[in-house]
Amino acid sequence: MAAALPVRTIRINDADLQEIKGNAWGQAFKPADLEREDATYKVTFGLRGGHTRNYSKKSYEVRLEDGRTLHWNAEYDDPSMIRNALSFHFFNEIGVPSPRTNHFWLIINGNPQGVYLEIEAVDSLFFKKRNIRNRSLLYAVNDSANFSLIDPITKDKKPSIFDGYELKQGKTGTKSRLVSFVRNSNRLSGAKLSRHTASKLDVSQYLLWLAGAVLTGNYDGFDQNYALYELQSNGKYRIIPWDYEGTWGRNCYGKPCGSDLVRLQGYNTLTEKLFTLPACRRKYKSIVRNLLQHSFTIEKLEPVISSMYERLSPAIRSDYTRKASYDTFLSEPAFFRTYIEERRAILKRSLQKWG
């Protein structure tokens, strides 16, 4: 019954597999063979994720010899199994380049592991496929990546403004340029802030990303769970979403959190600074109104949800590794519909009230 989905097969030494699964916070990657439709590959295989590492159903990272990385998410907390996939589809549709996704059936050493979601890595190949020339890439790995000078935990001045970021690509000067951008974004105001952000940030793209995060309700997506890159042509920063499992009315643990969890303006210090500029507020409100009219609608999104469900349902019914029941899975399209309808109404009211 899982035949409707592509199958990925991992063959790995049993002792290596036990070592990987036995240490939830370990960083071990072991040699393995990956079988896909087209070929067999030599890979290294290990765990990935944050709090999900302690779950019975693990998420994995697969590294191919040619440099490609595959992220295999168990999506254990998401009863729908599609929140990441739907979110990234939505971002791609509105013009924010985002990871491609694909559901598949995983088998390890002959044992079925159920349905997984393969998420495209944000790396050099990501940019090459899209003909985007970038000169740097940084991951926002924790909530210190809030574009602030203040540590979100201690409330004191950060030891380093680069806290919260992981450098993935970039030459000398990448770190210092980001530090300078964040420092001046905090220090400047008025016309000087406007000139600074216009010269260092693709403001329109940033506001489009912000609107996407606000519409999908990703509370954890403003201070972390994004990638930042500089365009080769003009050095301006652009942003890419990452980790959108806690969205569309559920948090990252799969609990219902209400359609009003995330405010219209989103969160983080850079956004707050941009919204001190009337032109940015007007631009953002125009973007949100346009998305509410054309993209974030039942008419646009329901067919996508239905298509994903039609493809997934037979495999999910056969997947006994999941936390949520099959009945809960089947009830999620109605949950999405309610969220979309409520979210639209909430944001329309917020737009009217916001000066």
N, C-alpha and C positions, 0 to 999 in steps of 0.2 A: 504493500500500500504506500510505501515511501518512494515508489519508483517515479512518481511525478516530479520529484525533486532530484537535482543532481546528487551523486554520491561521491563523498571523499573518503578514502581509506588510508589509514595510517598503520604502518607496520613498524614496530619498535621493540627492542629488547625488553622483556617483561620486568627485569630488575631496574632498568632505566625508567620505565613507566612508573613503577612503584616509588622510585626516588623522587620523580617529578611531582606525583600526586601526594606523596607523604609529607612534603614540606611546602605548605601553602604559600609561604613568603620567600621561598627559595628562588634563586635566579638561574637555576640549572637549565641548560638546553642540551638535549641529547640527539644523537644521529637517528634518523628514521627515514623510511620510504613513504612518499605520498603518491597515491594512485588517484588520478583524475580521469575524465573521459578521454583525454587526448594522449596522455603519457604517464610515465612514472618518473618521479623526481627524487633526488637525494636532498634531504632537508635536515634542519635541526628544529627540535620541537620542545616547547616549554609552556609554562603557565603565563597568563596575563591577567590584568585587572586590579582593582583595589579591594574593597570589602568583599567582593564576590569570590576572592581566592579561598575563603573559608567554606564556601558552599560545597554540597555534595557533587553537584554538576559543575565542572570546572570550565573556564574559558581558556583558550590556547592561542599561542602565537607560533606561526610557522615561518621559518626563514629559508628561502630557496638559495641555491648556489649562485644564481644570477643576480642576487641582490634584492629580489622582491621579498616583501613581508606580507603575510596574510594574517589578519586578525579574525579569530573565530570566537564569536560571542555566544555563550549559552543563553543569554537573555533570560536568566532564571527568574528574575523578579518581575518580568513583564508578562502578564497573562495573555496579552495579544500577540507577542513575539514580533510585532511590527513597528514599535514606536521609533526605534533608531532608523529603520528602513523608510518609514513614512516621512520622518523629519528630514532626512537627507534628500529624499525625493522632492519634498517641498522646497528646500533651499535651492536645489538645482533648478527647479522650475522657475523660481523668482529671480534667478541670476546670480546666486552666490555659489561658486564652485565648491562642491562638497563630495565626500567619499561615496563611491558607488557601493551597492550592497547586493548580496545574493544569498537566499536561503538554501541550505543543503542538508543532506542526511549524512551523519558522521559514523564511521565504523573504525574502531581501534582494535587491532589484533583479533579481528573476527567478531568482536562484540559490538552490537549496535549502541550508539550513544545518543540517538535521537536527533532532533532538528537543531541546527545551529545557523547563525547568521555570519556570513563572511563580509567583513568591512574592509574596503580598500584603504591601504596605508596612505597617510599624507607624507610623501617623501619626494625624491627627485623625479621618480617615474610619474607620480601624480601630476606634477607640473608639465612634464614632457608630453603626456597624453593630451593636455589641454592647450598646448602651445603657449604656456605662461612662462615668461622668462623672469626668474626670481634670483636675487643675489643672497638671500638668507632665508632661514626657516627656524622658528622657535616654537616650542610647545609650552603652553600654559598648564603646568602640572599640578598646581595647588592654588588656594585662594589668595596667596600673596601676589598673584598675577592680576591685581586689581587696579593697576595704573595709578597707584597711590604711593605716597612717601611714608605712609604709616602702616605698620604691621597689623593685620586684622585680628590677631590673637592678643598680642601684648599691648596694643594701642600706643606703642612707642615708635620712634623713628626706626625704619628698617635698617638693619646692619648693611644691607646692600639693596639698591633699587632693583637689581636683577633677580632678587628673590622671587621664587615662584615660576621661573622660566628654565627651560632646558634647551641648550643650543644644539640644533640638529644639523644645520648647514650654515656656513658663513665664514668669512675670513676675518682677519684682524680689523677691529673696529665695529663688528656687529654688536657686541655687548655694549660698548661705549655709546653707540648711536641710539640704542634703545633707552639706556639710562638717561641720555641727554633729552630724548623726546619726552619721557615721563616727567623728568624734573621740570622742564620748561612748560609742559602742559599744566602742571600744578602751580607753577610760579607766576605765569602770565595771566592776563585778563583782558577783556575788551578787544580792541582792534589788534593788539599784539598777539593775543591768543588766537584770534581768527587767522592772522597771517601765518602763525606758527603751525597750526593744525592743517591749514590749506596746503602748506608746503611739504609737510611730513606725513600726512595721512590722507588716504583716499576716503574723504569724508562721506561721499554718497554711498560708497560700498559699505563703509562701517555702519551707517544708519540703516541700510538694507539688511545687513546681518543682524543688527539690533532688533529690528522689527520682526525678523524671523524667529529669533529667540523669545521675544515677548509673545508673539502669536502662539507658538507651540508650548509656551509655559515652562521653559527650562530654567528653573530657579538657580541651578548650579552652573549655568552656562555663561555667566557674565564676568566672574572673577577667575575662572579656570575653564578647563574643557574647551579650549579653542587653540588654534594654531595661528601664528602671526608670521607674515613674510613681507619682504621688501621687493617691490618691482625693480627689475634691472634698469628699466628705462628712466625712471624719475626718482627712485629711492623711496617712494611713498609706501606706507604700511597698508596691508590688507589683512583680512581676518577670515578664518575658516572654522566652521563649527565642528565639534567633536563630542561624542558621548551624549546622545539624546534619548537614552532609555527612560529617564525620569521626565516625561513630557505628556502632553495631551491629557492632563487631569490626574496623573499618577506621579508620585515621587520616585526617587531612584531605588526605593525598596518595594515598589509596586503598590503602595498604599494610596487610596484616593486622597487628593489634597485640595480639591476644589478648583473651580475654573478661574478664581480671582486671586490665586496665590501670587502671581507676578504682576507688578504694576505696569502701566503703560510705558513709563519711562525706563524700565529696566533698572539695572544696578551697575555700579563701578564708578570710580572717580573720573575717568576720562569722559564718560557719558554725562555726568553731572556738569563737568566743565563745558562740554559742547553745548549743553542746553542753557548755559548762561548767554549764549549768542542767539539772538532772535532769528537769524537766517537759518540756523541749524534746527531750531524748534519748528519753524515753518516747513522746512524740507522733510523732517521726520514725520510730521503730521500728514503731509501730502503722501508720503510713502505708505504709511499705515492705512490711510483711507483708500488708496489705490489697491492695496492687497486685500482689504476687506471687501472691496467691490468685485475684484477679478480673480483672486487666487485662493484666499482663505474662505471658501464657501462650501456648503454642502454639495452643490452641483459639481464643483471641481474635485473635491476630495473623496466623496463617497465611492465613485467608480474605482479609484486607486485602491481604497481599502477593500472593496469587494473583490477586485482582481487578486490582491495579495492573499485574501482569505480563501478564495477558490483554489488557488495553487497550494496553499499550506494545509488546509483542513484535513485531507486524507492522512498526511504524514503526522500531524499533531495528534490525530486520533490514535495512531499507533505508537506514540511517544510516551512511554511510562516513566521517563526520567524527569518530567516537568513538575514544578511545584503546584501550579494552578491546574484545576480540573479542566477537562474538555468542555464541560458545560460553561465554565467561566470564560474560556477562550471564545466560545460561540456567542457569548453575551457582549463581548467587547465592541463590535461595530456599533451597537446602540450606545455604548459608553462614549465612543468617539463622536457620534452625532450630537449627543447632549453637550459634550465639551465644546464642540465647534459652535453650536448655537448659542450657548451661554457666553463663550469667550467673545464672540462677535458683539453681543449686546453690551457686555462689560466695557469693551474697548471703545465702542461708539459713544457710550455715556462719558467715558474718561476723556475722549477727544473733545467733547463739548465743554467739559468743565475746565480743561487745561488751558490756561491763558498763554 
